[in-house]
């Protein structure tokens, strides 16, 4: 395999969002929109027109989706740049001891504790034999697709929170309905995340729901 093709293939393999990333994006978006809709009510004391509230909530969804997608791409770029720098340090290392220190600093502690010095030395030698990585092609078309997926995921999953403003004429009732939808989705998201991580699903769902309840209570105390 050609040098550029080797690193390009390895980069592409890491471009897919895992369940934690997907669920976290939804939960963060829900918390943001929940805070935003409550803040609108607290600031305007219910005088805002429903149409304006709807567009404001949708605008929040779009903005948060864009921010999330851009931050994802920036994080991917930074992580891969750090990976290139790490490999270059290993290649330039003069002693096996320094290579071990670099690898132990990069590998998760649990895994690192299971690896002997000989195994780390073997891994270091394999890395030194690889073609030298560069900062070219750190972002791929697949990354851009993942960014678009994040945007759509955040927007579509938070859209139900804005929907009550289009369905109900009573601003106060629409706000409470919106809060209820957000809290329900927070609980579901917490349940899904706990299932993946092996946590207590009910407790995690309640914790995420309580975070949302706390935000609602704060905005209600401010007049929302």
C-alpha positions, -999 to 999 in steps of 0.1 A, spaced: 0 0 0 13 35 -9 23 57 20 -4 83 14 -30 56 9 -21 39 42 -27 70 63 -57 81 43 -74 47 49 -66 49 86 -81 84 88 -112 74 70 -118 45 94 -121 68 123 -146 92 108 -178 75 119 -196 88 150 -200 63 178 -232 59 199 -219 81 227 -211 109 202 -245 107 186 -265 106 219 -244 133 234 -250 156 205 -287 152 209 -286 157 247 -265 188 245 -288 202 218 -319 195 239 -304 212 269 -294 242 248 -328 246 233 -345 240 266 -325 268 282 -331 291 252 -369 287 251 -371 293 288 -348 324 286 -370 339 259 -401 337 281 -382 350 311 -369 380 291 -401 389 274 -426 380 301 -448 362 275 -452 392 252 -435 376 223 -456 365 194 -459 327 188 -445 331 153 -415 349 166 -410 323 194 -412 295 168 -386 311 145 -364 319 175 -365 283 187 -358 270 151 -330 295 147 -315 282 180 -317 246 166 -300 256 134 -273 276 151 -265 249 176 -264 222 149 -239 243 129 -218 250 160 -218 213 169 -208 203 133 -180 228 131 -167 220 165 -167 183 156 -146 190 125 -122 211 145 -118 184 171 -112 158 144 -85 180 129 -68 187 162 -69 150 173 -54 138 140 -28 166 140 -18 154 175 -16 118 162 7 129 134 29 147 159 30 117 182 41 94 154 68 118 144 81 120 180 83 82 181 102 80 148 126 107 160 131 91 195 166 81 203 159 56 230 133 29 236 126 44 270 114 76 255 92 57 230 76 38 259 69 71 277 52 85 246 31 54 240 20 51 277 10 88 276 -12 81 245 -27 48 253 -56 45 278 -43 37 313 -61 4 316 -46 -9 283 -12 6 291 -10 -12 324 -15 -45 305 14 -39 281 49 -50 290 80 -30 280 87 -55 252 52 -51 238 56 -13 238 90 -16 222 75 -39 195 47 -14 189 72 15 187 93 -4 161 62 -11 140 53 26 141 88 36 130 86 14 100 54 30 88 55 57 61 60 92 76 26 108 82 19 144 71 -7 170 79 -22 166 44 -57 151 41 -64 152 78 -100 160 69 -118 138 44 -150 139 25 -163 113 50 -156 138 78 -177 164 61 -205 139 57 -203 132 95 -205 170 101 -236 172 80 -250 142 99 -244 159 132 -262 191 120 -292 171 109 -292 150 140 -292 180 163 -317 199 142 -342 171 137 -340 158 173 -346 193 188 -373 202 162 -401 186 184 -391 210 211 -400 240 189 -431 223 174 -456 233 203 -451 269 194 -466 262 160 -494 240 173 -508 260 203 -520 296 204 -514 300 242 -478 310 245 -475 298 282 -490 264 274 -468 261 243 -438 268 264 -447 242 290 -455 216 263 -421 224 247 -404 219 281 -423 186 286 -412 172 252 -376 182 259 -376 166 293 -390 134 279 -364 133 252 -336 140 277 -348 110 297 -348 88 266 -313 100 257 -300 93 291 -315 58 290 -298 51 256 -264 65 268 -266 44 300 -273 13 279 -242 18 259 -219 27 289 -233 0 312 -247 25 337 -279 22 356 -304 32 329 -332 45 351 -308 65 373 -290 80 343 -324 89 326 -336 106 359 -303 125 362 -305 139 327 -342 147 332 -334 165 365 -308 186 347 -336 197 324 -361 202 353 -335 224 370 -332 246 339 -370 249 337 -373 258 374 -346 285 371 -363 301 341 -397 299 359 -382 315 390 -370 343 367 -406 348 354 -406 322 325 
